[in-house]
């Protein structure tokens, strides 16, 4: 139960994300909370209520310690997906 409540509190208190795209060479993200995957062709990170995926070539991440994130390189695709409320929820029906 505590996990559900903490997930809901996190959802309500998360700051809104701002994402700015400069052509296909730079993506600036406000409130980047966690980088989950990062290499030269694919990056995935959490920003507010969004899971953001970026594809391209020569991708590099900058300025993450400031609470934001700058990605530079040749960006070919950006995908945004809403995160679910609870981070401990399972994607299946709960059966093993």
Buried (B, 14 or more C-beta within 10 A) or exposed (E): EEEEEEBEEBBEEBEEBEBEBEEEEBBBBBBBBEBEEBEEEEBBBBBBBBBBBBBBEEBEBEEBEEEBBBBBBEBEEBEEEEBEEBEEEEEEEEEE
